[in-house]
Amino acid sequence: MAKNSRPSGNKRARERAQAERIKEKESRRLERRERKAGAGPRAEGEDPDLAGIQAGPQPRPEWLDLPEEEAPSDEEKEQ
């Protein structure tokens, strides 16, 4: 029996979906470019991402410290 050499409907659907994703991605790129161009220059001085960070070791975050009642005692550590 001869095989059908025409592309299947699934392939065409995949191609359409891929083309749509490419269009969406390009529109997001254009939007991002316009937003960056319209934002203007960044203020000179301190970088907002680094604001408040000190050089050297940072203090231990509070969420890492266990309350005293939950902290393992010396006897539990030895076992």
N, CA, C, O and CB atoms as a CASP TS submission, in Angstrom:
PFRMAT TS
TARGET T0000
AUTHOR 0000-0000-0000
METHOD Language model
MODEL 1
PARENT N/A
ATOM      1  N   MET     1       0.828  -1.186   0.000  1.00  0.00           N
ATOM      2  CA  MET     1       0.000   0.000   0.000  1.00  0.00           C
ATOM      3  C   MET     1       0.872   1.249   0.000  1.00  0.00           C
ATOM      4  O   MET     1       1.941   1.287   0.609  1.00  0.00           O
ATOM      5  CB  MET     1      -0.941  -0.002   1.205  1.00  0.00           C
ATOM      6  N   ALA     2       0.403   2.228  -0.672  1.00  0.00           N
ATOM      7  CA  ALA     2       1.133   3.486  -0.745  1.00  0.00           C
ATOM      8  C   ALA     2       0.850   4.313   0.501  1.00  0.00           C
ATOM      9  O   ALA     2      -0.263   4.328   1.026  1.00  0.00           O
ATOM     10  CB  ALA     2       0.751   4.272  -2.019  1.00  0.00           C
ATOM     11  N   LYS     3       1.880   4.991   0.950  1.00  0.00           N
ATOM     12  CA  LYS     3       1.727   5.851   2.120  1.00  0.00           C
ATOM     13  C   LYS     3       1.314   7.243   1.658  1.00  0.00           C
ATOM     14  O   LYS     3       1.620   7.668   0.544  1.00  0.00           O
ATOM     15  CB  LYS     3       3.044   5.910   2.951  1.00  0.00           C
ATOM     16  N   ASN     4       0.630   7.919   2.521  1.00  0.00           N
ATOM     17  CA  ASN     4       0.205   9.286   2.238  1.00  0.00           C
ATOM     18  C   ASN     4       1.417  10.200   2.409  1.00  0.00           C
ATOM     19  O   ASN     4       1.955  10.290   3.512  1.00  0.00           O
ATOM     20  CB  ASN     4      -0.978   9.725   3.175  1.00  0.00           C
ATOM     21  N   SER     5       1.850  10.862   1.378  1.00  0.00           N
ATOM     22  CA  SER     5       3.049  11.689   1.443  1.00  0.00           C
ATOM     23  C   SER     5       2.742  13.131   1.848  1.00  0.00           C
ATOM     24  O   SER     5       3.660  13.938   1.995  1.00  0.00           O
ATOM     25  CB  SER     5       3.755  11.674   0.107  1.00  0.00           C
ATOM     26  N   ARG     6       1.481  13.457   2.026  1.00  0.00           N
ATOM     27  CA  ARG     6       1.115  14.809   2.402  1.00  0.00           C
ATOM     28  C   ARG     6       1.326  14.994   3.901  1.00  0.00           C
ATOM     29  O   ARG     6       1.135  14.059   4.678  1.00  0.00           O
ATOM     30  CB  ARG     6      -0.347  15.112   2.011  1.00  0.00           C
ATOM     31  N   PRO     7       1.716  16.192   4.305  1.00  0.00           N
ATOM     32  CA  PRO     7       1.910  16.438   5.743  1.00  0.00           C
ATOM     33  C   PRO     7       0.590  16.279   6.507  1.00  0.00           C
ATOM     34  O   PRO     7      -0.483  16.623   6.013  1.00  0.00           O
ATOM     35  CB  PRO     7       2.491  17.858   5.976  1.00  0.00           C
ATOM     36  N   SER     8       0.702  15.765   7.681  1.00  0.00           N
ATOM     37  CA  SER     8      -0.493  15.531   8.473  1.00  0.00           C
ATOM     38  C   SER     8      -1.012  16.838   9.075  1.00  0.00           C
ATOM     39  O   SER     8      -0.302  17.843   9.120  1.00  0.00           O
ATOM     40  CB  SER     8      -0.206  14.512   9.579  1.00  0.00           C
ATOM     41  N   GLY     9      -2.225  16.804   9.521  1.00  0.00           N
ATOM     42  CA  GLY     9      -2.825  17.970  10.171  1.00  0.00           C
ATOM     43  C   GLY     9      -2.105  18.332  11.454  1.00  0.00           C
ATOM     44  O   GLY     9      -2.055  19.499  11.844  1.00  0.00           O
ATOM     45  N   ASN    10      -1.545  17.316  12.113  1.00  0.00           N
ATOM     46  CA  ASN    10      -0.809  17.582  13.348  1.00  0.00           C
ATOM     47  C   ASN    10       0.430  18.431  13.073  1.00  0.00           C
ATOM     48  O   ASN    10       0.755  19.350  13.825  1.00  0.00           O
ATOM     49  CB  ASN    10      -0.408  16.264  14.026  1.00  0.00           C
ATOM     50  N   LYS    11       1.103  18.105  11.992  1.00  0.00           N
ATOM     51  CA  LYS    11       2.310  18.864  11.649  1.00  0.00           C
ATOM     52  C   LYS    11       1.950  20.312  11.368  1.00  0.00           C
ATOM     53  O   LYS    11       2.639  21.226  11.821  1.00  0.00           O
ATOM     54  CB  LYS    11       3.024  18.243  10.428  1.00  0.00           C
ATOM     55  N   ARG    12       0.885  20.524  10.630  1.00  0.00           N
ATOM     56  CA  ARG    12       0.453  21.886  10.314  1.00  0.00           C
ATOM     57  C   ARG    12       0.073  22.634  11.588  1.00  0.00           C
ATOM     58  O   ARG    12       0.378  23.820  11.714  1.00  0.00           O
ATOM     59  CB  ARG    12      -0.737  21.864   9.334  1.00  0.00           C
ATOM     60  N   ALA    13      -0.579  21.971  12.525  1.00  0.00           N
ATOM     61  CA  ALA    13      -0.947  22.591  13.799  1.00  0.00           C
ATOM     62  C   ALA    13       0.300  22.971  14.588  1.00  0.00           C
ATOM     63  O   ALA    13       0.355  24.040  15.195  1.00  0.00           O
ATOM     64  CB  ALA    13      -1.831  21.642  14.628  1.00  0.00           C
ATOM     65  N   ARG    14       1.304  22.091  14.576  1.00  0.00           N
ATOM     66  CA  ARG    14       2.558  22.399  15.279  1.00  0.00           C
ATOM     67  C   ARG    14       3.239  23.610  14.653  1.00  0.00           C
ATOM     68  O   ARG    14       3.754  24.477  15.359  1.00  0.00           O
ATOM     69  CB  ARG    14       3.509  21.183  15.253  1.00  0.00           C
ATOM     70  N   GLU    15       3.237  23.661  13.323  1.00  0.00           N
ATOM     71  CA  GLU    15       3.858  24.791  12.629  1.00  0.00           C
ATOM     72  C   GLU    15       3.141  26.100  12.949  1.00  0.00           C
ATOM     73  O   GLU    15       3.786  27.128  13.157  1.00  0.00           O
ATOM     74  CB  GLU    15       3.858  24.551  11.116  1.00  0.00           C
ATOM     75  N   ARG    16       1.814  26.066  12.988  1.00  0.00           N
ATOM     76  CA  ARG    16       1.045  27.271  13.354  1.00  0.00           C
ATOM     77  C   ARG    16       1.367  27.699  14.778  1.00  0.00           C
ATOM     78  O   ARG    16       1.570  28.885  15.040  1.00  0.00           O
ATOM     79  CB  ARG    16      -0.475  27.018  13.211  1.00  0.00           C
ATOM     80  N   ALA    17       1.414  26.742  15.699  1.00  0.00           N
ATOM     81  CA  ALA    17       1.713  27.051  17.100  1.00  0.00           C
ATOM     82  C   ALA    17       3.110  27.647  17.229  1.00  0.00           C
ATOM     83  O   ALA    17       3.321  28.593  17.988  1.00  0.00           O
ATOM     84  CB  ALA    17       1.591  25.786  17.974  1.00  0.00           C
ATOM     85  N   GLN    18       4.049  27.097  16.495  1.00  0.00           N
ATOM     86  CA  GLN    18       5.410  27.624  16.535  1.00  0.00           C
ATOM     87  C   GLN    18       5.454  29.045  15.989  1.00  0.00           C
ATOM     88  O   GLN    18       6.116  29.906  16.569  1.00  0.00           O
ATOM     89  CB  GLN    18       6.361  26.722  15.740  1.00  0.00           C
ATOM     90  N   ALA    19       4.762  29.304  14.885  1.00  0.00           N
ATOM     91  CA  ALA    19       4.723  30.649  14.305  1.00  0.00           C
ATOM     92  C   ALA    19       4.085  31.625  15.285  1.00  0.00           C
ATOM     93  O   ALA    19       4.533  32.766  15.399  1.00  0.00           O
ATOM     94  CB  ALA    19       3.947  30.648  12.968  1.00  0.00           C
ATOM     95  N   GLU    20       3.056  31.195  15.987  1.00  0.00           N
ATOM     96  CA  GLU    20       2.390  32.057  16.969  1.00  0.00           C
ATOM     97  C   GLU    20       3.332  32.375  18.132  1.00  0.00           C
ATOM     98  O   GLU    20       3.397  33.515  18.592  1.00  0.00           O
ATOM     99  CB  GLU    20       1.099  31.384  17.494  1.00  0.00           C
ATOM    100  N   ARG    21       4.059  31.360  18.603  1.00  0.00           N
ATOM    101  CA  ARG    21       5.016  31.597  19.693  1.00  0.00           C
ATOM    102  C   ARG    21       6.091  32.581  19.265  1.00  0.00           C
ATOM    103  O   ARG    21       6.494  33.435  20.054  1.00  0.00           O
ATOM    104  CB  ARG    21       5.662  30.278  20.143  1.00  0.00           C
ATOM    105  N   ILE    22       6.561  32.476  18.030  1.00  0.00           N
ATOM    106  CA  ILE    22       7.589  33.387  17.521  1.00  0.00           C
ATOM    107  C   ILE    22       7.047  34.809  17.476  1.00  0.00           C
ATOM    108  O   ILE    22       7.750  35.750  17.843  1.00  0.00           O
ATOM    109  CB  ILE    22       8.070  32.948  16.118  1.00  0.00           C
ATOM    110  N   LYS    23       5.796  34.978  17.026  1.00  0.00           N
ATOM    111  CA  LYS    23       5.186  36.310  16.979  1.00  0.00           C
ATOM    112  C   LYS    23       5.037  36.894  18.377  1.00  0.00           C
ATOM    113  O   LYS    23       5.329  38.070  18.595  1.00  0.00           O
ATOM    114  CB  LYS    23       3.817  36.250  16.288  1.00  0.00           C
ATOM    115  N   GLU    24       4.584  36.078  19.326  1.00  0.00           N
ATOM    116  CA  GLU    24       4.432  36.548  20.705  1.00  0.00           C
ATOM    117  C   GLU    24       5.774  36.951  21.298  1.00  0.00           C
ATOM    118  O   GLU    24       5.878  37.966  21.987  1.00  0.00           O
ATOM    119  CB  GLU    24       3.782  35.465  21.572  1.00  0.00           C
ATOM    120  N   LYS    25       6.781  36.165  21.032  1.00  0.00           N
ATOM    121  CA  LYS    25       8.110  36.456  21.557  1.00  0.00           C
ATOM    122  C   LYS    25       8.637  37.768  20.981  1.00  0.00           C
ATOM    123  O   LYS    25       9.219  38.575  21.706  1.00  0.00           O
ATOM    124  CB  LYS    25       9.081  35.303  21.240  1.00  0.00           C
ATOM    125  N   GLU    26       8.439  37.983  19.700  1.00  0.00           N
ATOM    126  CA  GLU    26       8.892  39.212  19.060  1.00  0.00           C
ATOM    127  C   GLU    26       8.134  40.417  19.618  1.00  0.00           C
ATOM    128  O   GLU    26       8.724  41.479  19.819  1.00  0.00           O
ATOM    129  CB  GLU    26       8.709  39.122  17.533  1.00  0.00           C
ATOM    130  N   SER    27       6.838  40.263  19.868  1.00  0.00           N
ATOM    131  CA  SER    27       6.074  41.382  20.432  1.00  0.00           C
ATOM    132  C   SER    27       6.551  41.696  21.850  1.00  0.00           C
ATOM    133  O   SER    27       6.602  42.863  22.239  1.00  0.00           O
ATOM    134  CB  SER    27       4.562  41.059  20.436  1.00  0.00           C
ATOM    135  N   ARG    28       6.903  40.662  22.631  1.00  0.00           N
ATOM    136  CA  ARG    28       7.440  40.912  23.975  1.00  0.00           C
ATOM    137  C   ARG    28       8.779  41.627  23.890  1.00  0.00           C
ATOM    138  O   ARG    28       9.059  42.517  24.693  1.00  0.00           O
ATOM    139  CB  ARG    28       7.595  39.592  24.756  1.00  0.00           C
ATOM    140  N   ARG    29       9.612  41.245  22.919  1.00  0.00           N
ATOM    141  CA  ARG    29      10.902  41.912  22.740  1.00  0.00           C
ATOM    142  C   ARG    29      10.718  43.387  22.411  1.00  0.00           C
ATOM    143  O   ARG    29      11.395  44.247  22.974  1.00  0.00           O
ATOM    144  CB  ARG    29      11.709  41.226  21.637  1.00  0.00           C
ATOM    145  N   LEU    30       9.782  43.678  21.482  1.00  0.00           N
ATOM    146  CA  LEU    30       9.537  45.068  21.109  1.00  0.00           C
ATOM    147  C   LEU    30       9.007  45.868  22.295  1.00  0.00           C
ATOM    148  O   LEU    30       9.415  47.008  22.516  1.00  0.00           O
ATOM    149  CB  LEU    30       8.549  45.140  19.942  1.00  0.00           C
ATOM    150  N   GLU    31       8.103  45.267  23.049  1.00  0.00           N
ATOM    151  CA  GLU    31       7.555  45.940  24.227  1.00  0.00           C
ATOM    152  C   GLU    31       8.659  46.237  25.241  1.00  0.00           C
ATOM    153  O   GLU    31       8.692  47.318  25.828  1.00  0.00           O
ATOM    154  CB  GLU    31       6.452  45.080  24.877  1.00  0.00           C
ATOM    155  N   ARG    32       9.557  45.281  25.443  1.00  0.00           N
ATOM    156  CA  ARG    32      10.653  45.462  26.392  1.00  0.00           C
ATOM    157  C   ARG    32      11.584  46.574  25.923  1.00  0.00           C
ATOM    158  O   ARG    32      12.035  47.389  26.728  1.00  0.00           O
ATOM    159  CB  ARG    32      11.437  44.150  26.573  1.00  0.00           C
ATOM    160  N   ARG    33      11.876  46.610  24.610  1.00  0.00           N
ATOM    161  CA  ARG    33      12.729  47.659  24.067  1.00  0.00           C
ATOM    162  C   ARG    33      12.101  49.034  24.265  1.00  0.00           C
ATOM    163  O   ARG    33      12.780  49.979  24.666  1.00  0.00           O
ATOM    164  CB  ARG    33      12.998  47.410  22.584  1.00  0.00           C
ATOM    165  N   GLU    34      10.797  49.146  23.982  1.00  0.00           N
ATOM    166  CA  GLU    34      10.101  50.426  24.152  1.00  0.00           C
ATOM    167  C   GLU    34      10.084  50.849  25.615  1.00  0.00           C
ATOM    168  O   GLU    34      10.272  52.026  25.923  1.00  0.00           O
ATOM    169  CB  GLU    34       8.666  50.332  23.615  1.00  0.00           C
ATOM    170  N   ARG    35       9.860  49.901  26.514  1.00  0.00           N
ATOM    171  CA  ARG    35       9.827  50.219  27.940  1.00  0.00           C
ATOM    172  C   ARG    35      11.192  50.710  28.412  1.00  0.00           C
ATOM    173  O   ARG    35      11.283  51.670  29.177  1.00  0.00           O
ATOM    174  CB  ARG    35       9.391  48.991  28.758  1.00  0.00           C
ATOM    175  N   LYS    36      12.252  50.047  27.952  1.00  0.00           N
ATOM    176  CA  LYS    36      13.598  50.463  28.345  1.00  0.00           C
ATOM    177  C   LYS    36      13.946  51.826  27.772  1.00  0.00           C
ATOM    178  O   LYS    36      14.575  52.645  28.442  1.00  0.00           O
ATOM    179  CB  LYS    36      14.625  49.433  27.894  1.00  0.00           C
ATOM    180  N   ALA    37      13.534  52.072  26.517  1.00  0.00           N
ATOM    181  CA  ALA    37      13.836  53.354  25.883  1.00  0.00           C
ATOM    182  C   ALA    37      13.062  54.477  26.566  1.00  0.00           C
ATOM    183  O   ALA    37      13.588  55.581  26.704  1.00  0.00           O
ATOM    184  CB  ALA    37      13.502  53.310  24.377  1.00  0.00           C
ATOM    185  N   GLY    38      11.848  54.228  26.989  1.00  0.00           N
ATOM    186  CA  GLY    38      11.026  55.252  27.625  1.00  0.00           C
ATOM    187  C   GLY    38      11.357  55.468  29.089  1.00  0.00           C
ATOM    188  O   GLY    38      10.938  56.470  29.669  1.00  0.00           O
ATOM    189  N   ALA    39      12.093  54.563  29.698  1.00  0.00           N
ATOM    190  CA  ALA    39      12.398  54.677  31.124  1.00  0.00           C
ATOM    191  C   ALA    39      13.394  55.788  31.397  1.00  0.00           C
ATOM    192  O   ALA    39      13.416  56.335  32.500  1.00  0.00           O
ATOM    193  CB  ALA    39      12.938  53.362  31.655  1.00  0.00           C
ATOM    194  N   GLY    40      14.205  56.128  30.435  1.00  0.00           N
ATOM    195  CA  GLY    40      15.207  57.159  30.643  1.00  0.00           C
ATOM    196  C   GLY    40      16.445  56.599  31.298  1.00  0.00           C
ATOM    197  O   GLY    40      16.506  55.419  31.642  1.00  0.00           O
ATOM    198  N   PRO    41      17.429  57.457  31.466  1.00  0.00           N
ATOM    199  CA  PRO    41      18.685  56.983  32.058  1.00  0.00           C
ATOM    200  C   PRO    41      18.521  56.679  33.546  1.00  0.00           C
ATOM    201  O   PRO    41      17.713  57.292  34.245  1.00  0.00           O
ATOM    202  CB  PRO    41      19.795  58.024  31.858  1.00  0.00           C
ATOM    203  N   ARG    42      19.305  55.723  33.998  1.00  0.00           N
ATOM    204  CA  ARG    42      19.288  55.393  35.423  1.00  0.00           C
ATOM    205  C   ARG    42      20.006  56.468  36.202  1.00  0.00           C
ATOM    206  O   ARG    42      20.926  57.110  35.696  1.00  0.00           O
ATOM    207  CB  ARG    42      19.932  54.021  35.684  1.00  0.00           C
ATOM    208  N   ALA    43      19.587  56.659  37.420  1.00  0.00           N
ATOM    209  CA  ALA    43      20.206  57.669  38.273  1.00  0.00           C
ATOM    210  C   ALA    43      21.627  57.238  38.614  1.00  0.00           C
ATOM    211  O   ALA    43      21.894  56.062  38.858  1.00  0.00           O
ATOM    212  CB  ALA    43      19.375  57.891  39.565  1.00  0.00           C
ATOM    213  N   GLU    44      22.524  58.201  38.625  1.00  0.00           N
ATOM    214  CA  GLU    44      23.908  57.922  38.996  1.00  0.00           C
ATOM    215  C   GLU    44      23.991  57.706  40.499  1.00  0.00           C
ATOM    216  O   GLU    44      23.139  58.178  41.252  1.00  0.00           O
ATOM    217  CB  GLU    44      24.847  59.075  38.554  1.00  0.00           C
ATOM    218  N   GLY    45      24.986  57.014  40.914  1.00  0.00           N
ATOM    219  CA  GLY    45      25.171  56.783  42.345  1.00  0.00           C
ATOM    220  C   GLY    45      24.997  55.321  42.676  1.00  0.00           C
ATOM    221  O   GLY    45      25.530  54.447  41.992  1.00  0.00           O
ATOM    222  N   GLU    46      24.244  55.062  43.735  1.00  0.00           N
ATOM    223  CA  GLU    46      24.103  53.713  44.254  1.00  0.00           C
ATOM    224  C   GLU    46      23.144  52.877  43.389  1.00  0.00           C
ATOM    225  O   GLU    46      22.071  53.339  43.000  1.00  0.00           O
ATOM    226  CB  GLU    46      23.608  53.759  45.702  1.00  0.00           C
ATOM    227  N   ASP    47      23.555  51.661  43.106  1.00  0.00           N
ATOM    228  CA  ASP    47      22.732  50.727  42.353  1.00  0.00           C
ATOM    229  C   ASP    47      21.571  50.268  43.248  1.00  0.00           C
ATOM    230  O   ASP    47      21.820  49.824  44.369  1.00  0.00           O
ATOM    231  CB  ASP    47      23.581  49.505  41.853  1.00  0.00           C
ATOM    232  N   PRO    48      20.313  50.359  42.791  1.00  0.00           N
ATOM    233  CA  PRO    48      19.196  49.971  43.657  1.00  0.00           C
ATOM    234  C   PRO    48      19.223  48.497  44.057  1.00  0.00           C
ATOM    235  O   PRO    48      18.685  48.132  45.103  1.00  0.00           O
ATOM    236  CB  PRO    48      17.894  50.273  42.967  1.00  0.00           C
ATOM    237  N   ASP    49      19.843  47.647  43.238  1.00  0.00           N
ATOM    238  CA  ASP    49      19.938  46.231  43.604  1.00  0.00           C
ATOM    239  C   ASP    49      20.920  46.001  44.747  1.00  0.00           C
ATOM    240  O   ASP    49      20.814  45.019  45.482  1.00  0.00           O
ATOM    241  CB  ASP    49      20.355  45.406  42.396  1.00  0.00           C
ATOM    242  N   LEU    50      21.864  46.905  44.885  1.00  0.00           N
ATOM    243  CA  LEU    50      22.898  46.728  45.897  1.00  0.00           C
ATOM    244  C   LEU    50      22.695  47.654  47.097  1.00  0.00           C
ATOM    245  O   LEU    50      23.551  47.693  47.981  1.00  0.00           O
ATOM    246  CB  LEU    50      24.263  46.971  45.286  1.00  0.00           C
ATOM    247  N   ALA    51      21.609  48.384  47.153  1.00  0.00           N
ATOM    248  CA  ALA    51      21.363  49.342  48.231  1.00  0.00           C
ATOM    249  C   ALA    51      21.317  48.617  49.571  1.00  0.00           C
ATOM    250  O   ALA    51      20.620  47.614  49.721  1.00  0.00           O
ATOM    251  CB  ALA    51      20.044  50.114  47.990  1.00  0.00           C
ATOM    252  N   GLY    52      22.058  49.128  50.530  1.00  0.00           N
ATOM    253  CA  GLY    52      22.046  48.589  51.880  1.00  0.00           C
ATOM    254  C   GLY    52      22.962  47.406  52.112  1.00  0.00           C
ATOM    255  O   GLY    52      23.052  46.923  53.240  1.00  0.00           O
ATOM    256  N   ILE    53      23.637  46.924  51.097  1.00  0.00           N
ATOM    257  CA  ILE    53      24.549  45.796  51.274  1.00  0.00           C
ATOM    258  C   ILE    53      25.919  46.343  51.672  1.00  0.00           C
ATOM    259  O   ILE    53      26.437  47.281  51.066  1.00  0.00           O
ATOM    260  CB  ILE    53      24.644  44.928  49.968  1.00  0.00           C
ATOM    261  N   GLN    54      26.482  45.732  52.698  1.00  0.00           N
ATOM    262  CA  GLN    54      27.787  46.152  53.180  1.00  0.00           C
ATOM    263  C   GLN    54      28.848  45.190  52.652  1.00  0.00           C
ATOM    264  O   GLN    54      28.564  44.022  52.384  1.00  0.00           O
ATOM    265  CB  GLN    54      27.814  46.212  54.730  1.00  0.00           C
ATOM    266  N   ALA    55      30.062  45.688  52.507  1.00  0.00           N
ATOM    267  CA  ALA    55      31.163  44.826  52.091  1.00  0.00           C
ATOM    268  C   ALA    55      31.493  43.863  53.226  1.00  0.00           C
ATOM    269  O   ALA    55      31.377  44.210  54.401  1.00  0.00           O
ATOM    270  CB  ALA    55      32.414  45.664  51.693  1.00  0.00           C
ATOM    271  N   GLY    56      31.900  42.665  52.867  1.00  0.00           N
ATOM    272  CA  GLY    56      32.292  41.690  53.871  1.00  0.00           C
ATOM    273  C   GLY    56      31.154  40.729  54.181  1.00  0.00           C
ATOM    274  O   GLY    56      30.136  40.712  53.490  1.00  0.00           O
ATOM    275  N   PRO    57      31.335  39.929  55.228  1.00  0.00           N
ATOM    276  CA  PRO    57      30.309  38.943  55.576  1.00  0.00           C
ATOM    277  C   PRO    57      29.002  39.631  55.969  1.00  0.00           C
ATOM    278  O   PRO    57      29.003  40.663  56.639  1.00  0.00           O
ATOM    279  CB  PRO    57      30.798  38.041  56.723  1.00  0.00           C
ATOM    280  N   GLN    58      27.910  39.048  55.544  1.00  0.00           N
ATOM    281  CA  GLN    58      26.593  39.597  55.846  1.00  0.00           C
ATOM    282  C   GLN    58      26.067  38.979  57.136  1.00  0.00           C
ATOM    283  O   GLN    58      26.433  37.855  57.477  1.00  0.00           O
ATOM    284  CB  GLN    58      25.607  39.344  54.677  1.00  0.00           C
ATOM    285  N   PRO    59      25.213  39.704  57.856  1.00  0.00           N
ATOM    286  CA  PRO    59      24.637  39.121  59.077  1.00  0.00           C
ATOM    287  C   PRO    59      23.755  37.927  58.745  1.00  0.00           C
ATOM    288  O   PRO    59      23.165  37.855  57.667  1.00  0.00           O
ATOM    289  CB  PRO    59      23.823  40.174  59.848  1.00  0.00           C
ATOM    290  N   ARG    60      23.676  37.011  59.665  1.00  0.00           N
ATOM    291  CA  ARG    60      22.881  35.797  59.472  1.00  0.00           C
ATOM    292  C   ARG    60      21.399  36.172  59.438  1.00  0.00           C
ATOM    293  O   ARG    60      20.933  36.901  60.313  1.00  0.00           O
ATOM    294  CB  ARG    60      23.164  34.753  60.602  1.00  0.00           C
ATOM    295  N   PRO    61      20.648  35.684  58.438  1.00  0.00           N
ATOM    296  CA  PRO    61      19.217  36.004  58.376  1.00  0.00           C
ATOM    297  C   PRO    61      18.475  35.441  59.578  1.00  0.00           C
ATOM    298  O   PRO    61      18.818  34.372  60.082  1.00  0.00           O
ATOM    299  CB  PRO    61      18.601  35.461  57.085  1.00  0.00           C
ATOM    300  N   GLU    62      17.464  36.158  60.031  1.00  0.00           N
ATOM    301  CA  GLU    62      16.717  35.738  61.213  1.00  0.00           C
ATOM    302  C   GLU    62      16.009  34.407  60.996  1.00  0.00           C
ATOM    303  O   GLU    62      15.869  33.622  61.933  1.00  0.00           O
ATOM    304  CB  GLU    62      15.706  36.801  61.595  1.00  0.00           C
ATOM    305  N   TRP    63      15.562  34.146  59.770  1.00  0.00           N
ATOM    306  CA  TRP    63      14.797  32.923  59.533  1.00  0.00           C
ATOM    307  C   TRP    63      15.657  31.676  59.641  1.00  0.00           C
ATOM    308  O   TRP    63      15.124  30.570  59.729  1.00  0.00           O
ATOM    309  CB  TRP    63      14.147  32.974  58.171  1.00  0.00           C
ATOM    310  N   LEU    64      16.984  31.829  59.637  1.00  0.00           N
ATOM    311  CA  LEU    64      17.856  30.664  59.800  1.00  0.00           C
ATOM    312  C   LEU    64      18.092  30.316  61.268  1.00  0.00           C
ATOM    313  O   LEU    64      18.483  29.195  61.592  1.00  0.00           O
ATOM    314  CB  LEU    64      19.188  30.913  59.116  1.00  0.00           C
ATOM    315  N   ASP    65      17.854  31.276  62.146  1.00  0.00           N
ATOM    316  CA  ASP    65      18.076  31.032  63.573  1.00  0.00           C
ATOM    317  C   ASP    65      16.895  30.271  64.163  1.00  0.00           C
ATOM    318  O   ASP    65      15.747  30.698  64.040  1.00  0.00           O
ATOM    319  CB  ASP    65      18.291  32.364  64.332  1.00  0.00           C
ATOM    320  N   LEU    66      17.183  29.143  64.804  1.00  0.00           N
ATOM    321  CA  LEU    66      16.151  28.350  65.450  1.00  0.00           C
ATOM    322  C   LEU    66      15.859  28.942  66.823  1.00  0.00           C
ATOM    323  O   LEU    66      16.777  29.415  67.492  1.00  0.00           O
ATOM    324  CB  LEU    66      16.578  26.865  65.565  1.00  0.00           C
ATOM    325  N   PRO    67      14.615  28.925  67.254  1.00  0.00           N
ATOM    326  CA  PRO    67      14.321  29.337  68.628  1.00  0.00           C
ATOM    327  C   PRO    67      15.041  28.405  69.599  1.00  0.00           C
ATOM    328  O   PRO    67      15.342  27.259  69.264  1.00  0.00           O
ATOM    329  CB  PRO    67      12.786  29.330  68.897  1.00  0.00           C
ATOM    330  N   GLU    68      15.313  28.900  70.789  1.00  0.00           N
ATOM    331  CA  GLU    68      16.098  28.119  71.761  1.00  0.00           C
ATOM    332  C   GLU    68      15.440  26.795  72.105  1.00  0.00           C
ATOM    333  O   GLU    68      16.144  25.803  72.297  1.00  0.00           O
ATOM    334  CB  GLU    68      16.305  28.921  73.033  1.00  0.00           C
ATOM    335  N   GLU    69      14.116  26.740  72.190  1.00  0.00           N
ATOM    336  CA  GLU    69      13.443  25.505  72.560  1.00  0.00           C
ATOM    337  C   GLU    69      13.550  24.435  71.468  1.00  0.00           C
ATOM    338  O   GLU    69      13.461  23.243  71.763  1.00  0.00           O
ATOM    339  CB  GLU    69      11.985  25.788  72.864  1.00  0.00           C
ATOM    340  N   GLU    70      13.742  24.852  70.202  1.00  0.00           N
ATOM    341  CA  GLU    70      13.858  23.890  69.113  1.00  0.00           C
ATOM    342  C   GLU    70      15.306  23.536  68.793  1.00  0.00           C
ATOM    343  O   GLU    70      15.559  22.566  68.079  1.00  0.00           O
ATOM    344  CB  GLU    70      13.187  24.432  67.881  1.00  0.00           C
ATOM    345  N   ALA    71      16.248  24.301  69.305  1.00  0.00           N
ATOM    346  CA  ALA    71      17.652  24.051  69.012  1.00  0.00           C
ATOM    347  C   ALA    71      18.082  22.747  69.680  1.00  0.00           C
ATOM    348  O   ALA    71      17.739  22.510  70.838  1.00  0.00           O
ATOM    349  CB  ALA    71      18.537  25.233  69.490  1.00  0.00           C
ATOM    350  N   PRO    72      18.821  21.903  68.977  1.00  0.00           N
ATOM    351  CA  PRO    72      19.283  20.647  69.588  1.00  0.00           C
ATOM    352  C   PRO    72      20.291  20.923  70.696  1.00  0.00           C
ATOM    353  O   PRO    72      21.164  21.779  70.555  1.00  0.00           O
ATOM    354  CB  PRO    72      19.910  19.723  68.523  1.00  0.00           C
ATOM    355  N   SER    73      20.164  20.200  71.784  1.00  0.00           N
ATOM    356  CA  SER    73      21.078  20.375  72.912  1.00  0.00           C
ATOM    357  C   SER    73      22.381  19.620  72.644  1.00  0.00           C
ATOM    358  O   SER    73      22.492  18.874  71.671  1.00  0.00           O
ATOM    359  CB  SER    73      20.423  19.883  74.232  1.00  0.00           C
ATOM    360  N   ASP    74      23.365  19.827  73.525  1.00  0.00           N
ATOM    361  CA  ASP    74      24.651  19.160  73.361  1.00  0.00           C
ATOM    362  C   ASP    74      24.510  17.646  73.475  1.00  0.00           C
ATOM    363  O   ASP    74      25.211  16.906  72.785  1.00  0.00           O
ATOM    364  CB  ASP    74      25.646  19.671  74.395  1.00  0.00           C
ATOM    365  N   GLU    75      23.607  17.176  74.342  1.00  0.00           N
ATOM    366  CA  GLU    75      23.415  15.735  74.504  1.00  0.00           C
ATOM    367  C   GLU    75      22.825  15.116  73.235  1.00  0.00           C
ATOM    368  O   GLU    75      23.207  14.011  72.847  1.00  0.00           O
ATOM    369  CB  GLU    75      22.500  15.449  75.707  1.00  0.00           C
ATOM    370  N   GLU    76      21.899  15.824  72.590  1.00  0.00           N
ATOM    371  CA  GLU    76      21.279  15.293  71.380  1.00  0.00           C
ATOM    372  C   GLU    76      22.289  15.278  70.225  1.00  0.00           C
ATOM    373  O   GLU    76      22.228  14.407  69.357  1.00  0.00           O
ATOM    374  CB  GLU    76      20.035  16.129  71.000  1.00  0.00           C
ATOM    375  N   LYS    77      23.212  16.240  70.219  1.00  0.00           N
ATOM    376  CA  LYS    77      24.207  16.299  69.163  1.00  0.00           C
ATOM    377  C   LYS    77      25.163  15.109  69.232  1.00  0.00           C
ATOM    378  O   LYS    77      25.605  14.615  68.194  1.00  0.00           O
ATOM    379  CB  LYS    77      24.985  17.605  69.249  1.00  0.00           C
ATOM    380  N   GLU    78      25.490  14.641  70.445  1.00  0.00           N
ATOM    381  CA  GLU    78      26.447  13.550  70.612  1.00  0.00           C
ATOM    382  C   GLU    78      25.860  12.204  70.180  1.00  0.00           C
ATOM    383  O   GLU    78      26.603  11.299  69.800  1.00  0.00           O
ATOM    384  CB  GLU    78      26.902  13.474  72.064  1.00  0.00           C
ATOM    385  N   GLN    79      24.573  12.072  70.235  1.00  0.00           N
ATOM    386  CA  GLN    79      23.949  10.770  69.935  1.00  0.00           C
ATOM    387  C   GLN    79      23.905  10.499  68.503  1.00  0.00           C
ATOM    388  O   GLN    79      23.413   9.449  68.088  1.00  0.00           O
ATOM    389  CB  GLN    79      22.579  10.689  70.475  1.00  0.00           C
TER
END
